[in-house]
Every structure is written in C-alpha cells, then in structure tokens.
Amino acid sequence: MMQLDHAGPLRYRIEHLRDRLAREEISELGVRIEMRGSGILLWGTVTTPACRDAILRIAAQELAGLPWRQDLQVGGVQPPHHRPEELS
C-alpha cells in the first residue's frame, strides 16, 4: 500500500510563509516556524503586540486550510527602570 507524503505541501507552505515574512516590513528574527506532527507551529518572541498581530494575520492568510497554532510572546525591549549602581 502506498503512503501519501503530507509533509511536502506543509514544507512548501512553511517556506512560502517564511519568504513572505522576510519580504514584509516586520523583520522579526525571533519567529520560528516548524512542522509539529500533522500541523505547523509558529513560536518565538516578537518586539510589539502590533508585530505579533501582523505575523498572525499573514500566517492566517498563508496557512489557510492547514492546522496551525502559535506561541508568540511579546518581549520587552525597554531599558530597566532602576538607577545605576553607585560605586564608591
């Protein structure tokens, strides 16, 4: 009995999503896109909620009809809010 390879179309769609994210003005290097079982996982850290929303919008367009999930976290890029240590 011949088994169908469902990984091929998933890999193609993953690469297409990677290409599109690279072309858009998002430039988030902390986003990973991987095959997990029979679906796709987007995970990593982004700089702002707006950036996360843009990535999820693009992913929804590019991965329409495929099972996918996300675990994108917004990381802080603000300087710490404490005084510098005083050395004497």
PyMOL Python script that loads the backbone (N, CA, C, O; Angstrom):
from pymol import cmd

cmd.read_pdbstr("""\
ATOM      1  N   MET A   1       0.841  -1.175   0.000  1.00  0.00           N
ATOM      2  CA  MET A   1       0.000   0.000   0.000  1.00  0.00           C
ATOM      3  C   MET A   1       0.889   1.243   0.000  1.00  0.00           C
ATOM      4  O   MET A   1       1.847   1.321   0.769  1.00  0.00           O
ATOM      5  N   MET A   2       0.583   2.187  -0.837  1.00  0.00           N
ATOM      6  CA  MET A   2       1.369   3.408  -0.964  1.00  0.00           C
ATOM      7  C   MET A   2       0.899   4.451   0.048  1.00  0.00           C
ATOM      8  O   MET A   2      -0.297   4.715   0.174  1.00  0.00           O
ATOM      9  N   GLN A   3       1.868   5.047   0.776  1.00  0.00           N
ATOM     10  CA  GLN A   3       1.527   6.095   1.728  1.00  0.00           C
ATOM     11  C   GLN A   3       1.727   7.457   1.078  1.00  0.00           C
ATOM     12  O   GLN A   3       2.691   7.674   0.345  1.00  0.00           O
ATOM     13  N   LEU A   4       0.823   8.346   1.350  1.00  0.00           N
ATOM     14  CA  LEU A   4       0.940   9.707   0.832  1.00  0.00           C
ATOM     15  C   LEU A   4       1.823  10.521   1.761  1.00  0.00           C
ATOM     16  O   LEU A   4       1.743  10.382   2.982  1.00  0.00           O
ATOM     17  N   ASP A   5       2.650  11.355   1.196  1.00  0.00           N
ATOM     18  CA  ASP A   5       3.521  12.227   1.966  1.00  0.00           C
ATOM     19  C   ASP A   5       2.849  13.581   2.128  1.00  0.00           C
ATOM     20  O   ASP A   5       2.839  14.401   1.209  1.00  0.00           O
ATOM     21  N   HIS A   6       2.281  13.805   3.326  1.00  0.00           N
ATOM     22  CA  HIS A   6       1.612  15.079   3.586  1.00  0.00           C
ATOM     23  C   HIS A   6       2.609  16.151   4.002  1.00  0.00           C
ATOM     24  O   HIS A   6       2.249  17.325   4.081  1.00  0.00           O
ATOM     25  N   ALA A   7       3.855  15.769   4.269  1.00  0.00           N
ATOM     26  CA  ALA A   7       4.857  16.734   4.717  1.00  0.00           C
ATOM     27  C   ALA A   7       5.271  17.673   3.585  1.00  0.00           C
ATOM     28  O   ALA A   7       5.613  18.826   3.847  1.00  0.00           O
ATOM     29  N   GLY A   8       5.249  17.213   2.343  1.00  0.00           N
ATOM     30  CA  GLY A   8       5.659  18.045   1.213  1.00  0.00           C
ATOM     31  C   GLY A   8       4.875  19.337   1.106  1.00  0.00           C
ATOM     32  O   GLY A   8       5.476  20.411   1.069  1.00  0.00           O
ATOM     33  N   PRO A   9       3.532  19.270   1.055  1.00  0.00           N
ATOM     34  CA  PRO A   9       2.753  20.508   0.987  1.00  0.00           C
ATOM     35  C   PRO A   9       2.948  21.399   2.220  1.00  0.00           C
ATOM     36  O   PRO A   9       2.950  22.625   2.105  1.00  0.00           O
ATOM     37  N   LEU A  10       3.112  20.785   3.398  1.00  0.00           N
ATOM     38  CA  LEU A  10       3.344  21.585   4.600  1.00  0.00           C
ATOM     39  C   LEU A  10       4.672  22.329   4.508  1.00  0.00           C
ATOM     40  O   LEU A  10       4.753  23.513   4.837  1.00  0.00           O
ATOM     41  N   ARG A  11       5.706  21.633   4.064  1.00  0.00           N
ATOM     42  CA  ARG A  11       7.019  22.276   3.923  1.00  0.00           C
ATOM     43  C   ARG A  11       6.957  23.436   2.932  1.00  0.00           C
ATOM     44  O   ARG A  11       7.536  24.498   3.165  1.00  0.00           O
ATOM     45  N   TYR A  12       6.257  23.223   1.838  1.00  0.00           N
ATOM     46  CA  TYR A  12       6.111  24.285   0.834  1.00  0.00           C
ATOM     47  C   TYR A  12       5.429  25.506   1.444  1.00  0.00           C
ATOM     48  O   TYR A  12       5.891  26.632   1.256  1.00  0.00           O
ATOM     49  N   ARG A  13       4.347  25.296   2.164  1.00  0.00           N
ATOM     50  CA  ARG A  13       3.613  26.409   2.762  1.00  0.00           C
ATOM     51  C   ARG A  13       4.434  27.107   3.841  1.00  0.00           C
ATOM     52  O   ARG A  13       4.366  28.327   3.985  1.00  0.00           O
ATOM     53  N   ILE A  14       5.214  26.329   4.600  1.00  0.00           N
ATOM     54  CA  ILE A  14       6.090  26.917   5.614  1.00  0.00           C
ATOM     55  C   ILE A  14       7.120  27.829   4.949  1.00  0.00           C
ATOM     56  O   ILE A  14       7.333  28.956   5.394  1.00  0.00           O
ATOM     57  N   GLU A  15       7.749  27.347   3.897  1.00  0.00           N
ATOM     58  CA  GLU A  15       8.756  28.163   3.197  1.00  0.00           C
ATOM     59  C   GLU A  15       8.131  29.401   2.577  1.00  0.00           C
ATOM     60  O   GLU A  15       8.733  30.475   2.576  1.00  0.00           O
ATOM     61  N   HIS A  16       6.925  29.252   2.051  1.00  0.00           N
ATOM     62  CA  HIS A  16       6.235  30.401   1.472  1.00  0.00           C
ATOM     63  C   HIS A  16       5.942  31.433   2.557  1.00  0.00           C
ATOM     64  O   HIS A  16       6.098  32.631   2.321  1.00  0.00           O
ATOM     65  N   LEU A  17       5.521  30.993   3.740  1.00  0.00           N
ATOM     66  CA  LEU A  17       5.275  31.911   4.845  1.00  0.00           C
ATOM     67  C   LEU A  17       6.571  32.583   5.276  1.00  0.00           C
ATOM     68  O   LEU A  17       6.585  33.792   5.507  1.00  0.00           O
ATOM     69  N   ARG A  18       7.653  31.832   5.387  1.00  0.00           N
ATOM     70  CA  ARG A  18       8.954  32.427   5.746  1.00  0.00           C
ATOM     71  C   ARG A  18       9.356  33.507   4.744  1.00  0.00           C
ATOM     72  O   ARG A  18       9.798  34.589   5.130  1.00  0.00           O
ATOM     73  N   ASP A  19       9.200  33.206   3.461  1.00  0.00           N
ATOM     74  CA  ASP A  19       9.537  34.181   2.416  1.00  0.00           C
ATOM     75  C   ASP A  19       8.687  35.444   2.547  1.00  0.00           C
ATOM     76  O   ASP A  19       9.196  36.559   2.428  1.00  0.00           O
ATOM     77  N   ARG A  20       7.417  35.264   2.788  1.00  0.00           N
ATOM     78  CA  ARG A  20       6.535  36.431   2.895  1.00  0.00           C
ATOM     79  C   ARG A  20       6.883  37.270   4.120  1.00  0.00           C
ATOM     80  O   ARG A  20       6.903  38.499   4.045  1.00  0.00           O
ATOM     81  N   LEU A  21       7.155  36.620   5.240  1.00  0.00           N
ATOM     82  CA  LEU A  21       7.542  37.379   6.438  1.00  0.00           C
ATOM     83  C   LEU A  21       8.844  38.129   6.209  1.00  0.00           C
ATOM     84  O   LEU A  21       9.025  39.225   6.739  1.00  0.00           O
ATOM     85  N   ALA A  22       9.748  37.560   5.432  1.00  0.00           N
ATOM     86  CA  ALA A  22      11.014  38.233   5.130  1.00  0.00           C
ATOM     87  C   ALA A  22      10.789  39.440   4.222  1.00  0.00           C
ATOM     88  O   ALA A  22      11.500  40.438   4.339  1.00  0.00           O
ATOM     89  N   ARG A  23       9.813  39.363   3.321  1.00  0.00           N
ATOM     90  CA  ARG A  23       9.525  40.469   2.402  1.00  0.00           C
ATOM     91  C   ARG A  23       8.752  41.608   3.057  1.00  0.00           C
ATOM     92  O   ARG A  23       8.897  42.766   2.666  1.00  0.00           O
ATOM     93  N   GLU A  24       7.936  41.283   4.045  1.00  0.00           N
ATOM     94  CA  GLU A  24       7.134  42.306   4.719  1.00  0.00           C
ATOM     95  C   GLU A  24       8.051  43.168   5.588  1.00  0.00           C
ATOM     96  O   GLU A  24       9.219  42.837   5.790  1.00  0.00           O
ATOM     97  N   GLU A  25       7.522  44.251   6.087  1.00  0.00           N
ATOM     98  CA  GLU A  25       8.313  45.161   6.909  1.00  0.00           C
ATOM     99  C   GLU A  25       8.289  44.765   8.385  1.00  0.00           C
ATOM    100  O   GLU A  25       8.301  45.626   9.265  1.00  0.00           O
ATOM    101  N   ILE A  26       8.255  43.488   8.645  1.00  0.00           N
ATOM    102  CA  ILE A  26       8.165  43.005  10.022  1.00  0.00           C
ATOM    103  C   ILE A  26       9.557  42.783  10.605  1.00  0.00           C
ATOM    104  O   ILE A  26       9.856  43.262  11.699  1.00  0.00           O
ATOM    105  N   SER A  27      10.391  42.073   9.894  1.00  0.00           N
ATOM    106  CA  SER A  27      11.782  41.827  10.277  1.00  0.00           C
ATOM    107  C   SER A  27      11.934  41.275  11.693  1.00  0.00           C
ATOM    108  O   SER A  27      12.762  41.761  12.462  1.00  0.00           O
ATOM    109  N   GLU A  28      11.157  40.289  12.030  1.00  0.00           N
ATOM    110  CA  GLU A  28      11.281  39.645  13.334  1.00  0.00           C
ATOM    111  C   GLU A  28      12.111  38.382  13.185  1.00  0.00           C
ATOM    112  O   GLU A  28      11.660  37.398  12.599  1.00  0.00           O
ATOM    113  N   LEU A  29      13.313  38.413  13.713  1.00  0.00           N
ATOM    114  CA  LEU A  29      14.210  37.267  13.599  1.00  0.00           C
ATOM    115  C   LEU A  29      13.921  36.202  14.648  1.00  0.00           C
ATOM    116  O   LEU A  29      14.423  35.083  14.544  1.00  0.00           O
ATOM    117  N   GLY A  30      13.127  36.530  15.650  1.00  0.00           N
ATOM    118  CA  GLY A  30      12.864  35.581  16.727  1.00  0.00           C
ATOM    119  C   GLY A  30      11.702  34.649  16.476  1.00  0.00           C
ATOM    120  O   GLY A  30      11.326  33.892  17.371  1.00  0.00           O
ATOM    121  N   VAL A  31      11.115  34.675  15.281  1.00  0.00           N
ATOM    122  CA  VAL A  31       9.966  33.820  14.975  1.00  0.00           C
ATOM    123  C   VAL A  31      10.442  32.549  14.294  1.00  0.00           C
ATOM    124  O   VAL A  31      11.167  32.596  13.300  1.00  0.00           O
ATOM    125  N   ARG A  32      10.028  31.421  14.836  1.00  0.00           N
ATOM    126  CA  ARG A  32      10.349  30.117  14.257  1.00  0.00           C
ATOM    127  C   ARG A  32       9.066  29.495  13.720  1.00  0.00           C
ATOM    128  O   ARG A  32       7.993  29.658  14.302  1.00  0.00           O
ATOM    129  N   ILE A  33       9.187  28.788  12.614  1.00  0.00           N
ATOM    130  CA  ILE A  33       8.053  28.106  12.001  1.00  0.00           C
ATOM    131  C   ILE A  33       8.482  26.671  11.780  1.00  0.00           C
ATOM    132  O   ILE A  33       9.448  26.405  11.066  1.00  0.00           O
ATOM    133  N   GLU A  34       7.754  25.737  12.401  1.00  0.00           N
ATOM    134  CA  GLU A  34       8.146  24.327  12.341  1.00  0.00           C
ATOM    135  C   GLU A  34       6.949  23.436  12.104  1.00  0.00           C
ATOM    136  O   GLU A  34       5.816  23.781  12.441  1.00  0.00           O
ATOM    137  N   MET A  35       7.219  22.279  11.514  1.00  0.00           N
ATOM    138  CA  MET A  35       6.209  21.233  11.428  1.00  0.00           C
ATOM    139  C   MET A  35       6.182  20.531  12.767  1.00  0.00           C
ATOM    140  O   MET A  35       7.229  20.176  13.308  1.00  0.00           O
ATOM    141  N   ARG A  36       4.998  20.329  13.303  1.00  0.00           N
ATOM    142  CA  ARG A  36       4.806  19.587  14.542  1.00  0.00           C
ATOM    143  C   ARG A  36       3.685  18.593  14.297  1.00  0.00           C
ATOM    144  O   ARG A  36       2.512  18.962  14.240  1.00  0.00           O
ATOM    145  N   GLY A  37       4.056  17.330  14.152  1.00  0.00           N
ATOM    146  CA  GLY A  37       3.053  16.323  13.837  1.00  0.00           C
ATOM    147  C   GLY A  37       2.454  16.601  12.473  1.00  0.00           C
ATOM    148  O   GLY A  37       3.177  16.720  11.484  1.00  0.00           O
ATOM    149  N   SER A  38       1.146  16.704  12.418  1.00  0.00           N
ATOM    150  CA  SER A  38       0.476  16.964  11.140  1.00  0.00           C
ATOM    151  C   SER A  38       0.128  18.439  10.969  1.00  0.00           C
ATOM    152  O   SER A  38      -0.634  18.801  10.072  1.00  0.00           O
ATOM    153  N   GLY A  39       0.688  19.293  11.832  1.00  0.00           N
ATOM    154  CA  GLY A  39       0.385  20.716  11.742  1.00  0.00           C
ATOM    155  C   GLY A  39       1.640  21.562  11.761  1.00  0.00           C
ATOM    156  O   GLY A  39       2.756  21.060  11.630  1.00  0.00           O
ATOM    157  N   ILE A  40       1.433  22.853  11.928  1.00  0.00           N
ATOM    158  CA  ILE A  40       2.513  23.835  11.894  1.00  0.00           C
ATOM    159  C   ILE A  40       2.456  24.656  13.169  1.00  0.00           C
ATOM    160  O   ILE A  40       1.377  25.017  13.640  1.00  0.00           O
ATOM    161  N   LEU A  41       3.627  24.949  13.725  1.00  0.00           N
ATOM    162  CA  LEU A  41       3.730  25.765  14.927  1.00  0.00           C
ATOM    163  C   LEU A  41       4.577  26.997  14.641  1.00  0.00           C
ATOM    164  O   LEU A  41       5.688  26.893  14.124  1.00  0.00           O
ATOM    165  N   LEU A  42       4.037  28.170  14.985  1.00  0.00           N
ATOM    166  CA  LEU A  42       4.790  29.432  14.967  1.00  0.00           C
ATOM    167  C   LEU A  42       5.103  29.744  16.413  1.00  0.00           C
ATOM    168  O   LEU A  42       4.203  29.771  17.252  1.00  0.00           O
ATOM    169  N   TRP A  43       6.375  29.982  16.716  1.00  0.00           N
ATOM    170  CA  TRP A  43       6.730  30.291  18.096  1.00  0.00           C
ATOM    171  C   TRP A  43       7.928  31.227  18.135  1.00  0.00           C
ATOM    172  O   TRP A  43       8.672  31.349  17.162  1.00  0.00           O
ATOM    173  N   GLY A  44       8.097  31.873  19.253  1.00  0.00           N
ATOM    174  CA  GLY A  44       9.223  32.760  19.447  1.00  0.00           C
ATOM    175  C   GLY A  44       8.812  34.047  20.126  1.00  0.00           C
ATOM    176  O   GLY A  44       7.726  34.153  20.695  1.00  0.00           O
ATOM    177  N   THR A  45       9.697  35.021  20.057  1.00  0.00           N
ATOM    178  CA  THR A  45       9.498  36.308  20.710  1.00  0.00           C
ATOM    179  C   THR A  45       9.512  37.421  19.674  1.00  0.00           C
ATOM    180  O   THR A  45      10.371  37.463  18.793  1.00  0.00           O
ATOM    181  N   VAL A  46       8.546  38.317  19.799  1.00  0.00           N
ATOM    182  CA  VAL A  46       8.466  39.486  18.931  1.00  0.00           C
ATOM    183  C   VAL A  46       8.572  40.743  19.784  1.00  0.00           C
ATOM    184  O   VAL A  46       8.472  40.672  21.009  1.00  0.00           O
ATOM    185  N   THR A  47       8.774  41.887  19.149  1.00  0.00           N
ATOM    186  CA  THR A  47       9.037  43.106  19.904  1.00  0.00           C
ATOM    187  C   THR A  47       7.788  43.846  20.374  1.00  0.00           C
ATOM    188  O   THR A  47       7.818  44.506  21.412  1.00  0.00           O
ATOM    189  N   THR A  48       6.687  43.745  19.623  1.00  0.00           N
ATOM    190  CA  THR A  48       5.487  44.507  19.981  1.00  0.00           C
ATOM    191  C   THR A  48       4.227  43.686  19.724  1.00  0.00           C
ATOM    192  O   THR A  48       4.246  42.758  18.915  1.00  0.00           O
ATOM    193  N   PRO A  49       3.131  44.024  20.409  1.00  0.00           N
ATOM    194  CA  PRO A  49       1.860  43.365  20.105  1.00  0.00           C
ATOM    195  C   PRO A  49       1.425  43.584  18.656  1.00  0.00           C
ATOM    196  O   PRO A  49       0.848  42.684  18.046  1.00  0.00           O
ATOM    197  N   ALA A  50       1.693  44.763  18.099  1.00  0.00           N
ATOM    198  CA  ALA A  50       1.316  45.040  16.704  1.00  0.00           C
ATOM    199  C   ALA A  50       2.067  44.116  15.749  1.00  0.00           C
ATOM    200  O   ALA A  50       1.505  43.649  14.758  1.00  0.00           O
ATOM    201  N   CYS A  51       3.321  43.857  16.047  1.00  0.00           N
ATOM    202  CA  CYS A  51       4.110  42.954  15.215  1.00  0.00           C
ATOM    203  C   CYS A  51       3.552  41.529  15.292  1.00  0.00           C
ATOM    204  O   CYS A  51       3.437  40.845  14.275  1.00  0.00           O
ATOM    205  N   ARG A  52       3.208  41.089  16.504  1.00  0.00           N
ATOM    206  CA  ARG A  52       2.600  39.762  16.663  1.00  0.00           C
ATOM    207  C   ARG A  52       1.308  39.675  15.862  1.00  0.00           C
ATOM    208  O   ARG A  52       1.062  38.678  15.181  1.00  0.00           O
ATOM    209  N   ASP A  53       0.480  40.716  15.940  1.00  0.00           N
ATOM    210  CA  ASP A  53      -0.783  40.719  15.196  1.00  0.00           C
ATOM    211  C   ASP A  53      -0.541  40.635  13.693  1.00  0.00           C
ATOM    212  O   ASP A  53      -1.256  39.921  12.990  1.00  0.00           O
ATOM    213  N   ALA A  54       0.459  41.357  13.195  1.00  0.00           N
ATOM    214  CA  ALA A  54       0.769  41.324  11.761  1.00  0.00           C
ATOM    215  C   ALA A  54       1.234  39.935  11.341  1.00  0.00           C
ATOM    216  O   ALA A  54       0.830  39.437  10.291  1.00  0.00           O
ATOM    217  N   ILE A  55       2.072  39.313  12.149  1.00  0.00           N
ATOM    218  CA  ILE A  55       2.553  37.965  11.829  1.00  0.00           C
ATOM    219  C   ILE A  55       1.402  36.976  11.820  1.00  0.00           C
ATOM    220  O   ILE A  55       1.327  36.124  10.934  1.00  0.00           O
ATOM    221  N   LEU A  56       0.503  37.076  12.792  1.00  0.00           N
ATOM    222  CA  LEU A  56      -0.636  36.157  12.845  1.00  0.00           C
ATOM    223  C   LEU A  56      -1.587  36.374  11.672  1.00  0.00           C
ATOM    224  O   LEU A  56      -2.170  35.418  11.160  1.00  0.00           O
ATOM    225  N   ARG A  57      -1.746  37.616  11.248  1.00  0.00           N
ATOM    226  CA  ARG A  57      -2.601  37.903  10.084  1.00  0.00           C
ATOM    227  C   ARG A  57      -2.019  37.266   8.826  1.00  0.00           C
ATOM    228  O   ARG A  57      -2.736  36.641   8.044  1.00  0.00           O
ATOM    229  N   ILE A  58      -0.716  37.431   8.642  1.00  0.00           N
ATOM    230  CA  ILE A  58      -0.054  36.860   7.469  1.00  0.00           C
ATOM    231  C   ILE A  58      -0.088  35.337   7.527  1.00  0.00           C
ATOM    232  O   ILE A  58      -0.335  34.679   6.517  1.00  0.00           O
ATOM    233  N   ALA A  59       0.158  34.784   8.703  1.00  0.00           N
ATOM    234  CA  ALA A  59       0.127  33.327   8.855  1.00  0.00           C
ATOM    235  C   ALA A  59      -1.263  32.778   8.527  1.00  0.00           C
ATOM    236  O   ALA A  59      -1.388  31.748   7.865  1.00  0.00           O
ATOM    237  N   ALA A  60      -2.296  33.465   8.991  1.00  0.00           N
ATOM    238  CA  ALA A  60      -3.663  33.012   8.698  1.00  0.00           C
ATOM    239  C   ALA A  60      -3.931  33.004   7.199  1.00  0.00           C
ATOM    240  O   ALA A  60      -4.617  32.115   6.694  1.00  0.00           O
ATOM    241  N   GLN A  61      -3.394  33.983   6.493  1.00  0.00           N
ATOM    242  CA  GLN A  61      -3.572  34.031   5.037  1.00  0.00           C
ATOM    243  C   GLN A  61      -2.795  32.910   4.353  1.00  0.00           C
ATOM    244  O   GLN A  61      -3.330  32.211   3.492  1.00  0.00           O
ATOM    245  N   GLU A  62      -1.540  32.743   4.736  1.00  0.00           N
ATOM    246  CA  GLU A  62      -0.663  31.781   4.061  1.00  0.00           C
ATOM    247  C   GLU A  62      -0.945  30.333   4.446  1.00  0.00           C
ATOM    248  O   GLU A  62      -0.686  29.422   3.659  1.00  0.00           O
ATOM    249  N   LEU A  63      -1.468  30.113   5.640  1.00  0.00           N
ATOM    250  CA  LEU A  63      -1.690  28.745   6.116  1.00  0.00           C
ATOM    251  C   LEU A  63      -3.171  28.377   6.137  1.00  0.00           C
ATOM    252  O   LEU A  63      -3.563  27.412   6.793  1.00  0.00           O
ATOM    253  N   ALA A  64      -3.986  29.134   5.428  1.00  0.00           N
ATOM    254  CA  ALA A  64      -5.431  28.860   5.385  1.00  0.00           C
ATOM    255  C   ALA A  64      -5.681  27.414   4.971  1.00  0.00           C
ATOM    256  O   ALA A  64      -5.102  26.916   4.005  1.00  0.00           O
ATOM    257  N   GLY A  65      -6.550  26.757   5.720  1.00  0.00           N
ATOM    258  CA  GLY A  65      -6.897  25.375   5.416  1.00  0.00           C
ATOM    259  C   GLY A  65      -5.977  24.346   6.053  1.00  0.00           C
ATOM    260  O   GLY A  65      -6.237  23.147   5.959  1.00  0.00           O
ATOM    261  N   LEU A  66      -4.915  24.791   6.694  1.00  0.00           N
ATOM    262  CA  LEU A  66      -3.982  23.878   7.351  1.00  0.00           C
ATOM    263  C   LEU A  66      -4.108  24.011   8.866  1.00  0.00           C
ATOM    264  O   LEU A  66      -4.445  25.083   9.368  1.00  0.00           O
ATOM    265  N   PRO A  67      -3.839  22.928   9.596  1.00  0.00           N
ATOM    266  CA  PRO A  67      -3.843  23.041  11.060  1.00  0.00           C
ATOM    267  C   PRO A  67      -2.560  23.724  11.529  1.00  0.00           C
ATOM    268  O   PRO A  67      -1.455  23.269  11.234  1.00  0.00           O
ATOM    269  N   TRP A  68      -2.725  24.816  12.260  1.00  0.00           N
ATOM    270  CA  TRP A  68      -1.556  25.505  12.794  1.00  0.00           C
ATOM    271  C   TRP A  68      -1.926  26.155  14.115  1.00  0.00           C
ATOM    272  O   TRP A  68      -3.093  26.414  14.409  1.00  0.00           O
ATOM    273  N   ARG A  69      -0.884  26.409  14.901  1.00  0.00           N
ATOM    274  CA  ARG A  69      -1.073  27.094  16.175  1.00  0.00           C
ATOM    275  C   ARG A  69       0.129  27.987  16.408  1.00  0.00           C
ATOM    276  O   ARG A  69       1.137  27.892  15.707  1.00  0.00           O
ATOM    277  N   GLN A  70       0.011  28.851  17.396  1.00  0.00           N
ATOM    278  CA  GLN A  70       1.085  29.804  17.634  1.00  0.00           C
ATOM    279  C   GLN A  70       1.378  29.926  19.114  1.00  0.00           C
ATOM    280  O   GLN A  70       0.508  29.720  19.960  1.00  0.00           O
ATOM    281  N   ASP A  71       2.606  30.262  19.404  1.00  0.00           N
ATOM    282  CA  ASP A  71       3.054  30.593  20.749  1.00  0.00           C
ATOM    283  C   ASP A  71       4.052  31.744  20.614  1.00  0.00           C
ATOM    284  O   ASP A  71       5.244  31.592  20.879  1.00  0.00           O
ATOM    285  N   LEU A  72       3.535  32.891  20.197  1.00  0.00           N
ATOM    286  CA  LEU A  72       4.369  34.083  20.015  1.00  0.00           C
ATOM    287  C   LEU A  72       4.252  34.956  21.255  1.00  0.00           C
ATOM    288  O   LEU A  72       3.153  35.349  21.646  1.00  0.00           O
ATOM    289  N   GLN A  73       5.371  35.252  21.861  1.00  0.00           N
ATOM    290  CA  GLN A  73       5.424  36.077  23.061  1.00  0.00           C
ATOM    291  C   GLN A  73       5.952  37.459  22.703  1.00  0.00           C
ATOM    292  O   GLN A  73       6.809  37.602  21.831  1.00  0.00           O
ATOM    293  N   VAL A  74       5.437  38.465  23.381  1.00  0.00           N
ATOM    294  CA  VAL A  74       5.940  39.828  23.204  1.00  0.00           C
ATOM    295  C   VAL A  74       7.004  40.054  24.269  1.00  0.00           C
ATOM    296  O   VAL A  74       6.730  39.996  25.468  1.00  0.00           O
ATOM    297  N   GLY A  75       8.230  40.313  23.805  1.00  0.00           N
ATOM    298  CA  GLY A  75       9.339  40.548  24.725  1.00  0.00           C
ATOM    299  C   GLY A  75       9.564  42.033  24.920  1.00  0.00           C
ATOM    300  O   GLY A  75       9.377  42.830  24.000  1.00  0.00           O
ATOM    301  N   GLY A  76       9.959  42.391  26.109  1.00  0.00           N
ATOM    302  CA  GLY A  76      10.217  43.802  26.394  1.00  0.00           C
ATOM    303  C   GLY A  76      11.565  44.233  25.841  1.00  0.00           C
ATOM    304  O   GLY A  76      12.557  43.514  25.970  1.00  0.00           O
ATOM    305  N   VAL A  77      11.597  45.389  25.236  1.00  0.00           N
ATOM    306  CA  VAL A  77      12.847  45.942  24.723  1.00  0.00           C
ATOM    307  C   VAL A  77      13.144  47.286  25.384  1.00  0.00           C
ATOM    308  O   VAL A  77      13.972  48.058  24.901  1.00  0.00           O
ATOM    309  N   GLN A  78      12.467  47.550  26.479  1.00  0.00           N
ATOM    310  CA  GLN A  78      12.669  48.793  27.208  1.00  0.00           C
ATOM    311  C   GLN A  78      13.863  48.653  28.149  1.00  0.00           C
ATOM    312  O   GLN A  78      14.131  47.561  28.651  1.00  0.00           O
ATOM    313  N   PRO A  79      14.574  49.738  28.390  1.00  0.00           N
ATOM    314  CA  PRO A  79      15.673  49.678  29.354  1.00  0.00           C
ATOM    315  C   PRO A  79      15.120  49.438  30.759  1.00  0.00           C
ATOM    316  O   PRO A  79      13.965  49.767  31.028  1.00  0.00           O
ATOM    317  N   PRO A  80      15.915  48.878  31.643  1.00  0.00           N
ATOM    318  CA  PRO A  80      15.442  48.642  33.005  1.00  0.00           C
ATOM    319  C   PRO A  80      15.112  49.962  33.705  1.00  0.00           C
ATOM    320  O   PRO A  80      15.722  50.995  33.431  1.00  0.00           O
ATOM    321  N   HIS A  81      14.149  49.905  34.601  1.00  0.00           N
ATOM    322  CA  HIS A  81      13.696  51.101  35.304  1.00  0.00           C
ATOM    323  C   HIS A  81      14.313  51.184  36.696  1.00  0.00           C
ATOM    324  O   HIS A  81      13.595  51.304  37.689  1.00  0.00           O
ATOM    325  N   HIS A  82      15.586  51.123  36.768  1.00  0.00           N
ATOM    326  CA  HIS A  82      16.243  51.281  38.066  1.00  0.00           C
ATOM    327  C   HIS A  82      17.485  52.149  37.903  1.00  0.00           C
ATOM    328  O   HIS A  82      18.041  52.295  36.815  1.00  0.00           O
ATOM    329  N   ARG A  83      17.882  52.700  39.003  1.00  0.00           N
ATOM    330  CA  ARG A  83      19.057  53.571  38.964  1.00  0.00           C
ATOM    331  C   ARG A  83      20.308  52.729  38.792  1.00  0.00           C
ATOM    332  O   ARG A  83      20.361  51.591  39.258  1.00  0.00           O
ATOM    333  N   PRO A  84      21.307  53.274  38.133  1.00  0.00           N
ATOM    334  CA  PRO A  84      22.572  52.550  38.027  1.00  0.00           C
ATOM    335  C   PRO A  84      23.203  52.379  39.413  1.00  0.00           C
ATOM    336  O   PRO A  84      23.026  53.203  40.311  1.00  0.00           O
ATOM    337  N   GLU A  85      23.922  51.311  39.545  1.00  0.00           N
ATOM    338  CA  GLU A  85      24.592  51.042  40.809  1.00  0.00           C
ATOM    339  C   GLU A  85      25.679  52.102  41.044  1.00  0.00           C
ATOM    340  O   GLU A  85      26.455  52.422  40.144  1.00  0.00           O
ATOM    341  N   GLU A  86      25.718  52.632  42.257  1.00  0.00           N
ATOM    342  CA  GLU A  86      26.725  53.640  42.600  1.00  0.00           C
ATOM    343  C   GLU A  86      27.945  52.940  43.178  1.00  0.00           C
ATOM    344  O   GLU A  86      27.841  52.188  44.147  1.00  0.00           O
ATOM    345  N   LEU A  87      29.076  53.189  42.588  1.00  0.00           N
ATOM    346  CA  LEU A  87      30.327  52.611  43.082  1.00  0.00           C
ATOM    347  C   LEU A  87      31.090  53.687  43.835  1.00  0.00           C
ATOM    348  O   LEU A  87      31.169  54.833  43.393  1.00  0.00           O
ATOM    349  N   SER A  88      31.652  53.307  44.978  1.00  0.00           N
ATOM    350  CA  SER A  88      32.424  54.295  45.728  1.00  0.00           C
ATOM    351  C   SER A  88      33.856  53.887  45.872  1.00  0.00           C
ATOM    352  O   SER A  88      34.646  54.610  46.479  1.00  0.00           O
TER     353      SER A  88
END
""", "prot")
cmd.dss("prot")
cmd.show_as("cartoon", "prot")
cmd.util.cbc("prot")
cmd.orient("prot")
